[in-house]
């Protein structure tokens, strides 16, 4: 067997040292992979470090691939098993982040008769995230909603549906929306809105600190079945413009000295991480309230909207419970995606969770750039059997 370039260029003692260092790197990356994969199991009230590490999962996976490749390059493929084992142990979380369901499931005509679609979207007040776009004559977000023609439209950050020359919302668009969706409720509990082809009613809940919680429960009658829909917009990070500029500055330019680098990182730690920590804890409390409501009411439930938190987070795990709730994206999609693309934060923070006598058979992420969030369109099929309340 011919010696590799690595063996020819580096002396035996140096090779032994480098291989030992590489072994340590393999172990460190494997441990970080496990922490990132299961950081959402740790209550952020105790520590937010695992939650922060969960947000790094994509980077950690790339690092693992690079390290495993280096193992093979230096002819130590057995060390790559360490990384592989961490991936196997992390499989449930990895498959939630990047599901492996190629293609779209075909539904039969009979299932089609029992299906309905739901679009969930943080629509950014029907503004245009791109700013002033030349040659636009109608509002792009409303055009997308009308083109999608979902049976239920679950919106966040929508406080009005009315003409707006500034944002190209035309009277024709408003009229068409109202004709297509005869059942509407706009601006409930801080800019939550519902447009529906099915009748529904708002369910009043005794929520703690109502002005600080953006969630609303609606009860639909769909094909003779009662379906509860929680429209949620959970606690955001709350970054101001200075925070966003600080974060973007990490990518736009490299500081010129070690002292500048330390200052940048210190600013990030104090300004960004501290706000993330507060938001993690608040979302955990909100998630516990949602889960308690689901358990109290029972029956068919959908929880959808802007969670401001990633897949596998403590908040999502709390709502998902012990397996009675399902993640529509994890069950139907192929590969990772993002739903938020503003300020160079690229995460999937919009979700569709559900339980009961229905099944999510398809989910599509829209690509319209008019909001800082991308929409999710889910197709459900009712099973036709009533679930008894718990």
C-alpha positions in Angstrom: 0.0 0.0 0.0 1.5 3.4 -1.0 2.0 6.0 1.7 -0.3 8.9 1.5 1.0 12.5 1.1 0.3 13.0 4.8 2.7 10.2 5.7 5.4 11.3 3.2 5.5 14.9 4.3 5.2 14.5 8.1 7.5 12.7 10.4 6.4 9.7 12.5 6.5 11.6 15.8 4.6 14.6 14.4 2.0 12.3 12.8 1.4 10.6 16.1 0.8 14.0 17.8 -1.4 15.2 15.0 -3.5 12.0 15.0 -3.9 12.3 18.8 -5.1 15.9 18.3 -7.5 14.8 15.6 -8.9 12.1 17.9 -9.6 14.8 20.5 -11.2 16.9 17.9 -13.4 14.0 16.8 -14.5 13.5 20.4 -15.2 17.2 21.0 -17.3 17.5 17.8 -19.2 14.3 18.6 -20.0 15.6 22.1 -21.1 19.0 20.8 -23.2 17.3 18.2 -25.1 15.4 21.0 -25.5 18.6 23.0 -26.8 20.5 20.0 -29.2 17.8 19.1 -30.7 17.4 22.5 -30.2 20.9 23.9 -33.9 21.4 23.7 -34.5 18.8 26.4 -33.0 21.1 29.0 -35.3 23.6 30.7 -33.9 27.1 29.9 -34.9 28.2 33.4 -32.0 26.1 34.6 -29.5 27.1 31.9 -29.8 28.4 28.3 -26.4 27.2 27.1 -27.9 23.9 25.6 -30.6 25.9 23.9 -28.1 28.3 22.4 -26.0 25.3 21.2 -29.1 23.8 19.6 -29.2 26.8 17.3 -25.7 25.9 16.1 -26.7 22.4 14.9 -26.3 23.1 11.2 -22.8 24.4 11.8 -21.9 21.5 14.0 -23.1 19.0 11.4 -20.9 20.7 8.7 -18.0 20.6 11.2 -18.6 16.8 11.7 -18.6 16.2 8.0 -15.3 18.1 7.6 -13.7 16.2 10.5 -14.8 12.8 9.2 -13.4 13.8 5.8 -10.1 14.6 7.4 -10.1 11.3 9.2 -10.4 9.5 5.9 -7.8 11.8 4.3 -5.2 10.9 6.8 -6.1 7.2 6.5 -7.8 6.9 9.9 -11.3 6.1 8.8 -12.1 4.3 12.1 -12.0 7.7 13.9 -14.8 8.8 11.7 -16.9 6.2 13.4 -16.9 8.5 16.4 -18.7 11.2 14.4 -21.0 8.6 12.8 -22.0 7.3 16.2 -22.9 10.8 17.4 -25.1 11.2 14.3 -26.8 7.9 14.9 -27.4 8.8 18.6 -28.8 12.1 17.4 -31.0 10.7 14.7 -34.4 11.8 16.1 -33.3 15.4 16.3 -31.4 15.3 13.0 -34.5 13.9 11.2 -36.6 16.7 12.7 -34.1 19.2 11.4 -33.7 17.5 8.0 -36.5 15.0 7.3 -36.1 12.4 4.6 -39.4 12.1 2.9 -38.8 12.4 -0.9 -41.7 13.4 -3.1 -45.2 14.3 -2.3 -47.7 11.7 -1.1 -50.5 11.2 -3.6 -54.0 11.2 -2.0 -56.9 9.3 -3.4 -60.1 11.1 -4.6 -61.8 9.8 -1.5 -59.1 11.3 0.7 -59.3 14.5 -1.3 -63.0 14.8 -0.4 -61.9 14.7 3.3 -59.0 17.1 3.0 -58.5 20.8 3.8 -55.5 23.2 3.4 -54.1 25.7 5.9 -51.6 28.4 5.2 -49.7 29.9 8.1 -47.6 33.0 7.7 -46.2 35.9 9.5 -47.1 38.4 6.9 -45.3 41.5 8.2 -48.4 43.7 8.3 -48.7 43.2 4.5 -45.7 45.5 4.0 -43.0 44.5 1.5 -39.8 43.3 3.2 -37.9 44.2 0.0 -38.8 47.9 0.3 -39.9 49.9 -2.7 -40.1 47.4 -5.6 -40.5 49.1 -9.0 -43.4 48.1 -11.3 -45.5 46.4 -8.6 -49.2 47.3 -8.9 -50.7 44.9 -6.3 -49.6 43.7 -2.9 -47.4 40.7 -3.3 -48.4 39.1 0.0 -52.1 39.3 -0.7 -51.5 38.0 -4.2 -49.7 35.0 -2.7 -52.6 34.3 -0.3 -55.1 34.5 -3.2 -53.0 32.3 -5.5 -52.6 29.7 -2.8 -56.3 29.6 -2.1 -56.0 27.7 1.2 -59.1 26.9 3.1 -57.8 28.5 6.3 -55.3 31.3 6.4 -53.5 31.6 9.8 -51.8 35.0 10.0 -49.5 36.8 12.4 -48.6 40.5 12.3 -51.8 41.4 10.5 -53.8 44.1 12.1 -56.0 45.2 9.2 -57.1 44.2 5.7 -57.8 47.5 3.9 -56.7 49.6 1.0 -53.1 50.9 1.2 -51.6 52.8 -1.7 -48.2 52.8 0.1 -48.1 49.0 0.1 -50.1 48.5 -3.1 -53.1 46.9 -1.4 -55.9 47.5 -3.9 -59.6 47.6 -3.2 -60.0 44.7 -5.7 -57.6 42.6 -3.6 -59.5 43.4 -0.4 -62.8 42.6 -2.0 -61.6 39.3 -3.4 -60.2 38.3 0.0 -63.5 39.1 1.7 -65.5 37.2 -0.9 -63.3 34.1 -0.8 -63.1 34.1 3.0 -66.5 34.8 4.4 -65.4 33.9 8.0 -62.8 36.3 9.3 -61.4 37.6 12.5 -58.7 40.3 12.3 -56.2 41.6 14.9 -57.0 39.4 17.8 -54.6 39.3 20.8 -51.9 41.5 19.2 -52.1 41.2 15.4 -53.3 37.6 15.0 -55.8 37.1 12.2 -57.8 34.3 10.6 -59.3 34.1 7.1 -61.5 31.0 6.6 -63.9 29.2 4.2 -65.1 27.2 7.3 -67.2 28.7 10.1 -65.3 29.2 13.4 -65.5 30.9 16.7 -63.0 32.6 19.0 -62.4 30.8 22.2 -61.7 33.0 25.2 -58.9 31.8 27.4 -57.7 33.0 30.8 -54.2 33.8 29.8 -51.5 35.2 32.1 -50.2 38.6 31.2 -52.5 38.9 28.1 -50.8 42.0 26.7 -47.4 40.1 26.5 -48.8 36.9 24.9 -49.7 36.7 21.3 -51.8 33.6 20.9 -55.4 33.0 20.2 -57.6 29.8 20.1 -60.2 29.3 17.4 -62.7 26.5 17.1 -63.6 25.4 13.6 -66.3 23.1 12.2 -64.7 21.2 9.3 -66.7 18.5 7.6 -68.7 17.8 10.7 -65.5 17.7 12.9 -64.5 20.1 15.6 -60.9 21.3 15.1 -59.2 23.7 17.5 -56.6 26.0 16.0 -54.0 27.8 18.2 -52.7 30.7 16.2 -49.4 31.6 18.0 -46.7 34.3 17.8 -44.4 33.4 20.7 -41.9 35.6 22.4 -39.4 37.1 20.0 -35.8 37.8 20.7 -36.6 41.5 20.8 -33.6 42.8 19.0 -33.4 46.5 18.3 -31.7 48.0 15.3 -28.4 48.3 17.1 -28.5 44.6 18.0 -29.2 43.7 14.4 -26.4 45.9 13.1 -24.0 44.3 15.6 -25.0 40.8 14.4 -24.6 41.7 10.8 -21.3 43.3 11.5 -19.9 39.9 12.4 -20.3 38.9 8.8 -19.8 42.2 6.9 -16.2 42.9 8.1 -13.4 41.3 10.1 -12.1 43.4 13.0 -8.6 44.6 12.5 -7.1 43.4 15.8 -7.4 40.8 18.5 -8.7 43.5 20.8 -11.4 44.4 18.3 -12.3 40.8 17.9 -12.7 40.4 21.7 -14.8 43.5 21.9 -17.1 42.3 19.1 -17.6 39.0 20.8 -18.1 40.6 24.2 -20.8 42.9 22.7 -22.5 39.9 21.1 -22.5 38.0 24.4 -24.0 40.9 26.4 -26.4 42.3 23.8 -27.6 39.3 21.9 -27.1 36.2 24.1 -28.7 37.9 27.1 -31.8 38.7 25.0 -31.9 35.2 23.6 -31.8 33.8 27.1 -34.8 35.9 28.3 -36.8 34.9 25.2 -36.0 31.2 25.7 -37.5 31.3 29.2 -40.6 33.3 28.2 -41.3 30.9 25.3 -41.0 27.9 27.7 -43.7 29.5 29.9 -45.9 30.1 26.9 -45.4 26.6 25.6 -46.5 25.2 29.0 -49.7 27.2 28.8 -50.4 26.0 25.3 -49.8 22.4 26.3 -52.0 22.7 29.4 -54.8 24.1 27.2 -54.5 21.2 24.7 -54.6 18.7 27.5 -57.6 20.4 29.2 -59.7 20.7 26.0 -58.6 17.5 24.2 -59.8 16.6 20.7 -58.4 17.7 17.4 -55.8 20.4 17.7 -53.5 22.4 15.4 -50.9 24.7 16.8 -49.4 26.9 14.0 -47.7 30.2 13.5 -44.5 32.0 14.3 -42.9 30.2 17.3 -39.7 32.3 17.2 -37.9 29.0 18.1 -36.3 26.2 16.1 -37.3 22.6 15.7 -36.3 20.5 18.7 -36.4 23.5 21.1 -37.7 23.2 24.6 -40.8 25.1 23.7 -41.6 22.8 20.7 -40.9 19.7 22.7 -43.2 20.9 25.5 -46.1 21.4 23.1 -45.4 18.2 21.3 -45.6 16.3 24.6 -45.1 12.6 24.8 -46.0 11.8 21.2 -49.7 12.7 20.8 -48.7 15.8 18.8 -47.0 15.7 15.4 -44.7 18.0 13.5 -46.1 18.3 10.0 -42.8 19.3 8.5 -40.9 16.5 10.1 -43.4 14.0 8.9 -43.7 15.2 5.3 -40.7 17.2 4.1 -37.3 16.4 2.6 -34.2 18.2 3.8 -33.8 21.2 6.0 -35.4 24.6 5.3 -35.7 28.0 6.8 -38.8 30.1 7.3 -37.1 33.3 8.6 -34.6 35.1 6.4 -34.4 38.6 7.9 -31.2 40.2 9.3 -29.1 37.1 8.4 -30.9 34.9 10.9 -31.7 31.8 8.9 -33.8 29.4 10.9 -37.0 27.4 10.7 -39.0 29.1 13.4 -42.5 28.8 11.9 -44.2 25.4 12.5 -47.4 23.4 12.2 -48.1 20.9 15.0 -51.2 18.8 15.2 -53.0 15.9 16.9 -56.3 14.1 16.6 -58.4 12.4 13.9 -56.5 14.0 11.0 -53.2 13.6 9.2 -50.9 16.1 7.6 -50.1 14.6 4.2 -48.1 17.4 2.6 -46.4 20.6 3.6 -44.9 23.2 1.3 -42.8 26.2 2.0 -43.6 29.2 -0.1 -40.8 31.3 -1.6 -42.4 34.8 -1.7 -39.9 37.3 -0.4 -42.5 40.0 0.5 -42.2 39.1 4.3 -39.2 38.4 6.4 -40.9 35.0 7.0 -41.7 32.3 4.4 -45.2 30.8 4.5 -46.1 27.2 5.1 -49.0 25.5 3.3 -50.2 22.2 4.9 -52.7 19.7 3.5 -54.7 17.7 6.1 -56.9 14.7 5.6 -59.6 14.1 8.2 -59.9 10.5 9.3 -63.6 10.8 9.9 -63.7 9.4 13.4 -64.3 11.6 16.4 -61.7 11.7 19.1 -63.0 11.7 22.6 -61.9 14.6 24.8 -59.3 13.8 27.5 
